[in-house]
């Protein structure tokens, strides 16, 4: 076994021959120098930690000048980065207010009235990598995806609740399905509930069921999603959209494995595994009192963040090849041809930013396969709609064939197009001033920046 280790690096990769077998994270810690928690230390033993006043953070500070989720520290190959999470009072290094800075040994920074110091150690944490480039139907040759696969392989045989986070289209539902298929519950139902697509007055009935006559329109008894998933897995997609008033009832079901239908008197036992997903920052929502803290902890027993496609570019080509192969297999029964990509088409796919992630890649390939002439998809067959200038000025985007999309995918295309047009107009009105734009839109600055990054609209010209 050989190892490529660079002392200055935070994350190093261990090789067995030419294939990486593990990653090593150099452990560091943050020490509180002043404030109510003086002397407290946080050991950084994972790739992302957060600090703030809310108890959902890894480092909890009671200083009232500190925001609920104030900052994060992220481990990257070339060092730890300290980032402000849209806090009210910011992060200061000396007299400078900083938003994103590389942490050097001994660096001191101030949040609120508390002074903290970053201290590297000589200890090493080993991060396991899966030996496979896929987990069920999820494909990934990148180290970040193989790290996720290793965790999924460990938790699949258990009933542990899993929270999947990541941008829209990053494959959260596909991961949830793969987790179900790899579990002992695979022969039982897998039930999907999109919490953001159901009217507020119907969500309780759909989740927990109702009895006949329990409300206007309840013509018969209905078994809710939890009952339908008995013995199997329930996937709560867009859990961040769940109405705050309903969250305590969901928490009781998760803790007691019991529910009552709307209008019912009898308690019903349910045996389900819960996998939840969101593209929102639940920690920030807890800090803002828009998501229950106890429900967050109950859902995030195992939390996995799926990286956006632009941050794992080596996965784009294998994903594209598999998606095209699967599409050709579906169409073979109708006499469809076997298709391939030209080298120029593959290069264009590799270079695109993919703000819609894997879902966008799938839609682009389906459109190209439907419209290309012959058996080779050429560069000109690929319509990367979000990159076209016409789409940034309000015209209708050239969507993939709607008949090939699910309702959720079609809706997401419309939402993505709206967000691009809205955000561009919003920034133009305020000369790209982030604070004024966020105030008008009713968003936090952090949320606005994340939307801009997702749609490739962020710019060095953006100002506070």
C-alpha positions, -999 to 999 in steps of 0.1 A, spaced: 0 0 0 13 35 -9 1 68 4 2 103 -11 3 125 20 10 163 19 16 176 54 -2 209 48 -33 193 35 -64 188 57 -78 159 36 -54 133 21 -62 103 0 -49 68 6 -43 46 -24 -41 8 -28 -25 6 -62 -43 32 -83 -77 31 -65 -84 53 -34 -94 32 -4 -98 59 23 -95 96 31 -77 110 61 -90 141 78 -65 160 99 -83 167 132 -85 203 145 -104 222 172 -119 255 180 -112 269 214 -134 296 230 -112 323 246 -137 347 259 -174 348 267 -198 327 288 -184 294 273 -147 303 278 -126 272 278 -151 252 257 -135 232 228 -150 217 197 -130 189 180 -136 190 142 -139 153 133 -162 157 103 -161 177 71 -185 204 82 -194 218 116 -214 248 126 -215 273 154 -242 295 168 -268 301 196 -291 273 185 -286 239 201 -286 223 166 -251 235 161 -219 216 169 -206 245 189 -233 262 209 -226 297 222 -251 315 244 -238 350 235 -270 370 225 -250 389 198 -245 356 180 -271 344 154 -289 311 156 -266 294 131 -238 319 128 -209 302 110 -196 270 95 -162 255 92 -157 232 61 -128 209 55 -114 210 20 -83 194 5 -62 225 9 -75 237 43 -103 245 66 -126 274 55 -145 296 79 -178 310 64 -204 334 77 -239 320 74 -258 353 69 -253 362 105 -265 396 118 -232 408 134 -208 389 112 -173 373 118 -143 395 125 -106 389 123 -90 418 140 -107 449 126 -118 432 94 -153 417 89 -148 385 68 -173 363 50 -151 335 38 -116 329 50 -90 301 51 -82 292 87 -45 291 95 -30 276 127 -36 299 157 -60 323 138 -83 341 162 -117 353 151 -147 370 169 -184 362 167 -206 384 187 -187 392 219 -169 358 219 -133 353 208 -124 319 193 -91 303 182 -85 277 155 -60 251 166 -48 222 144 -38 189 160 -16 160 149 -45 134 152 -60 119 121 -96 107 114 -100 80 88 -130 84 64 -140 52 48 -147 50 10 -169 24 -6 -152 0 -29 -181 3 -54 -189 32 -78 -226 28 -72 -251 22 -45 -282 6 -60 -293 30 -88 -271 58 -76 -238 63 -95 -207 81 -84 -170 75 -90 -160 107 -71 -145 104 -36 -174 124 -21 -200 100 -35 -180 69 -25 -178 84 10 -216 87 10 -219 51 -4 -198 38 25 -222 54 50 -253 41 32 -238 6 32 -235 7 69 -269 21 77 -290 2 51 -295 -29 73 -307 -8 102 -339 12 109 -321 44 116 -338 76 103 -319 93 75 -320 129 65 -308 137 30 -299 173 21 -287 189 -11 -298 210 -40 -328 204 -61 -322 176 -86 -292 162 -68 -307 127 -65 -322 126 -30 -352 104 -39 -330 80 -59 -308 76 -29 -338 70 -7 -351 43 -31 -317 26 -32 -315 27 6 -349 10 8 -339 -17 -18 -307 -24 2 -326 -28 35 -344 -58 50 -376 -39 42 -371 -41 4 -401 -65 -1 -424 -41 16 -438 -8 3 -418 23 -5 -442 53 -1 -433 88 -13 -449 120 1 -439 154 -13 -446 177 16 -444 208 -6 -470 196 -32 -500 190 -9 -524 217 3 -520 226 39 -555 215 49 -550 180 34 -516 171 45 -526 156 79 -552 134 62 -527 122 36 -501 115 62 -522 99 89 -554 90 72 -590 99 81 -623 83 91 -655 86 71 -673 119 79 -644 134 98 -645 165 76 -664 178 45 -656 156 16 -645 126 37 -669 101 20 -650 71 32 -622 58 54 -587 65 41 -554 49 51 -526 75 52 -491 73 40 -477 59 72 -502 30 72 -496 24 35 -459 21 42 -463 -3 72 -434 -28 72 -415 -7 46 -401 28 42 -418 63 39 -399 90 21 -408 125 33 -396 147 5 -393 185 10 -397 180 47 -387 217 52 -421 227 37 -441 208 63 -465 231 82 -452 240 116 -485 231 133 -483 196 120 -447 190 130 -455 179 167 -479 152 153 -453 139 130 -428 139 159 -451 118 180 -455 92 153 -417 90 148 -412 85 185 -441 62 195 -447 45 162 -484 51 167 -510 74 151 -547 83 150 -565 90 118 -582 123 115 -615 119 133 -605 85 147 -605 73 182 -583 42 180 -545 42 181 -529 24 152 -494 9 154 -471 15 124 -438 0 117 -419 22 91 -385 34 84 -384 71 77 -361 88 52 -366 126 48 -351 150 23 -349 188 19 -330 214 -2 -335 239 26 -311 246 55 -330 231 84 -305 243 110 -312 279 99 -349 272 100 -346 259 136 -328 291 145 -355 311 129 -382 291 147 -398 279 115 -388 242 120 -390 224 153 -357 217 170 -368 183 184 -381 171 151 -348 181 134 -329 160 159 -353 131 154 -349 132 116 -312 137 114 -300 106 132 -280 100 101 -275 131 79 -260 130 44 -255 160 22 -255 151 -15 -230 173 -34 -242 193 -65 -231 179 -99 -208 208 -106 -187 197 -75 -183 162 -88 -176 167 -125 -159 133 -129 -193 117 -123 -209 136 -153 -197 113 -180 -205 79 -163 -239 93 -153 -247 105 -188 -237 71 -202 -259 52 -178 -288 75 -183 -286 71 -220 -283 34 -218 -313 31 -195 -333 53 -219 -324 32 -249 -334 0 -230 -369 15 -223 -374 24 -259 -360 -8 -274 -394 -26 -271 -408 1 -295 -379 -4 -319 -359 25 -308 -322 27 -318 -292 23 -296 -276 57 -292 -242 70 -283 -226 104 -276 -200 121 -299 -168 131 -281 -178 168 -285 -212 162 -269 -196 145 -239 -171 174 -235 -200 199 -235 -218 179 -208 -186 178 -187 -182 216 -190 -218 227 -182 -225 240 -147 -257 219 -142 -277 242 -119 -305 216 -120 -280 188 -112 -288 152 -122 -324 159 -130 -313 185 -155 -288 161 -170 -315 135 -174 -339 159 -191 -312 172 -215 -303 136 -225 -340 127 -230 -346 157 -252 -315 150 -273 -323 114 -277 -358 123 -290 -346 150 -315 -312 137 -327 -309 123 -363 -292 90 -366 -276 70 -337 -251 96 -324 -260 125 -302 -240 155 -313 -231 187 -296 -258 206 -315 -284 181 -302 -278 192 -266 -301 220 -255 -287 234 -222 -317 256 -217 -305 275 -186 -274 286 -204 -293 301 -233 -296 339 -234 -332 338 -244 -341 322 -211 -328 351 -190 -351 376 -205 -385 361 -198 -392 339 -229 -406 305 -224 -377 280 -219 -373 251 -243 -383 224 -218 -376 188 -223 -406 169 -237 -432 172 -210 -446 137 -217 -413 122 -206 -414 140 -173 -430 133 -140 -453 161 -125 -426 169 -100 -399 173 -127 -421 194 -150 -430 216 -121 -394 220 -111 -385 232 -146 -411 259 -145 -400 269 -109 -363 270 -120 -371 292 -150 -392 316 -128 -364 318 -102 -338 328 -129 -360 355 -144 -371 368 -110 -336 369 -95 -321 387 -125 -348 414 -124 -345 417 -86 -307 422 -87 -309 446 -116 -334 468 -97 -310 471 -68 -277 473 -88 -268 438 -75 -269 449 -38 -276 417 -19 -290 432 13 -316 454 -5 -325 426 -29 -330 401 0 -351 426 19 -374 432 -10 -378 395 -17 -384 386 19 -353 363 19 -322 361 41 -290 372 24 -277 336 28 -307 321 11 -305 346 -17 -268 339 -23 -275 301 -23 -302 306 -50 -278 328 -71 -251 301 -69 -275 273 -78 -286 291 -109 -251 303 -119 -261 340 -113 -236 348 -85 -211 375 -95 -180 392 -80 -199 425 -85 -225 415 -58 -223 439 -29 -237 441 6 
